[in-house]
Amino acid sequence: MSVAPSVNQPIAMIALPASSLGGDGYMAVEHHGVTRIEEVLLPGYCADIPYIRVWRGGVCRAEFPRHQLLGIYYGDPA
């Protein structure tokens, strides 16, 4: 299930709590094999919850609840 993003621009990078990665706390498109970062809705207990998915090629490598991110950085409009 996908969702229309709240900002009509591609996500270029996300900032995570450092403990989530054990590294610098950032995931960016074109770094470490990341090919795409997208926002999706997943069913929750009472409502759908926005998540951010991180892709490497055609494989989803990570999902994070949007409310747990420190920041979302957007790229130039398509």
C-alpha positions, 0 to 999 in steps of 0.5 A, a space after each residue: 500500500 503506498 501513499 501520496 507523499 505530503 511533499 511532492 518531491 523525492 526523499 533524498 536522505 533520512 536521519 535516524 537516531 544513531 543507535 538505529 544504525 551504529 554509524 553516522 545516523 543517515 541513510 541517503 540515496 546513492 550511498 551504501 547502495 541505497 537506490 530509493 527511499 519512499 513513504 508508504 502506509 502500513 495498517 496499524 491498530 486504529 489507523 494506517 501508520 506512515 513508514 519510510 522504506 529504504 531500497 537497495 536495488 529491487 530489495 527493501 532493506 529497511 522500514 522505519 516508522 516516520 514518527 521515529 525519524 529525526 529528519 527527512 530531507 527532500 531532493 529537487 522536484 522530479 
